[in-house]
């Protein structure tokens, strides 16, 4: 699947390096169980490219910088490759002055945020990745869709334990969870979404009927205004800082929806950061304490003895091990889409690999 | 009230400058409506000082630094004065290299996080303030109290609009909200807390019965694992980075509870940051777009025409204007405590000021 993804990006004209990192990013999503952001999205990038809304061979440029910061113009490239470029700049700045922070405009969907946040781990750095996204979420007391599911990802290195990896939408659930319920013919729990008039709903199809997702927490009584604040933060750091589109102006990922004629910036935006651990204390000391933190939480008294306390990143890591062994399950519609892409670019496609 | 607070800190031996900023911090909490963190807490700081757990005249030191970072030892001072010192260092670093990030160990409770996050606004910088706190919160699937209500505060400058100010506990609600329900004889909504066995509960007294608060989101189905991740992040940035106590080892704020004999660091910890806007783009351009962001959200379609969409910081700002005009309501128990403090230090106390 990774090789096929590389071939598709190269067929669009991407450099070998960009194609490789884009494929790694989609591949990691499939391995970590975020199926909505893996190879299932490959066709989406191709369709954006066909519409001239994605530049397969961008000339990425730093347009503003200080010793610890930069603003980067992604030249409408795929976020899958633009964000790793930005993170490389952040890591170099962190090596020089302790931390590096890069805001990115004029980009496209960057896949799973966790992939980018994990890049600095190998340098004994904490990694941070944020992105804004197409508006699907209403702010507290509102019924307009003004924010995306705007994820926050943070990766923190440990010594003998695996790293802590947080990768979360700032909504109660990611959009894909509603699609899972639709396929299963099930209702959604309360607190996930509201209908077009702002009433609570359990209708899993509500987004197709003008409704919207709710910020983490759900309604005001359950702290939904805090989830809204987090989504707002991600929007402002990712887009108002670099000069990308924010709020309702964020262009849709899907090629069949046209972006708004009015623009308040360029493309969508990301914000990435790298913090050298030893800019604060010796790295080994820090990582020993992270091991202790992880073990303390992992061994905490569980409510149900069968279900130990969650450690951020554990579920995705266990699933990766399982999928590396047994393979990644791929839906027939995704296989059909891959076959169509192979035909489109005259590439061989062997579904036996799946 | 502010003058009285200054007198109490000076009576404990604090410098005039430390007493002034500590009083500003408590005073801002009262003005912004966070009554639990205002003058009501003054006696708590005095009682910690009497027990030798708070140093009224600390020798605050930078123990580690790079051009964009520092680790500071607060010498067991009041966080009310230690955090502004740390933020001053962060602002200086941001002036030099674009951003400044300071982790603080060996501190005490720092009042409202928003006060500290707002300090860089005057320099056209975004301010960030995090702190860990006494463990009251269970991680997802757990029944042990391992995290505090660990707030996140971020302040973002605007041009003609007031600044955006986010100041939120990473739990569904702050601890004080349960106390309000107790006084009103009311039950808590589901999703706020669980009993000692980890069962959902609506008992507002549950913390006194061995229960715990729930992370933002509540249970797993409603995204509680995301609130837990946020609380974990705040704990790690505030304490594992600088070498303070984390998780279950965080010393309690109340003087009648003794800290654990085992320590994994020094005191409690904070993490503050200052980001120069013009490290990313011209400040005026950014602030014009923040004005546009605020107006777009403020004018979004409300669910109920009487209740416009919330803008982070608006409710506290409106309450501040009202309280500056009409005064701050203070409970009799707080007045009694202030009277006892006045007697303790042979200070005049005139309840007419209230």
Interface residues (C-beta under 8 A of the other chain):
Chain A: X64 X65 X66 X67 X68 X69 X71 X96 X97 X98 X99 X101 X103 X138 X139 X140 X141 X142 X143 X144 X146 X154 X156 X164 X166 X168 X169 X170 X171 X172 X173 X189 X191 X194 X197 X198 X199 X216 X217 X218 X221 X222 X223 X225 X226 X227 X228 X229 X230 X232 X233 X235 X236 X240 X241 X242 X243 X246 X247 X248 X264 X265 X275 X276 X277 X279 X280 X281 X285 X286 X289 X290 X292 X293 X296 X297 X300 X301 X302 X303 X304 X307 X308 X309 X310 X312
Chain B: X64 X66 X67 X68 X69 X71 X96 X97 X98 X99 X101 X103 X138 X139 X140 X141 X142 X143 X144 X146 X154 X156 X164 X166 X168 X169 X170 X171 X172 X173 X189 X191 X194 X197 X198 X199 X216 X217 X218 X221 X222 X223 X225 X226 X227 X228 X229 X230 X232 X233 X235 X236 X240 X241 X242 X243 X246 X247 X248 X264 X265 X275 X276 X277 X279 X280 X281 X285 X286 X289 X290 X292 X293 X296 X297 X300 X301 X302 X303 X304 X307 X308 X309 X310 X312
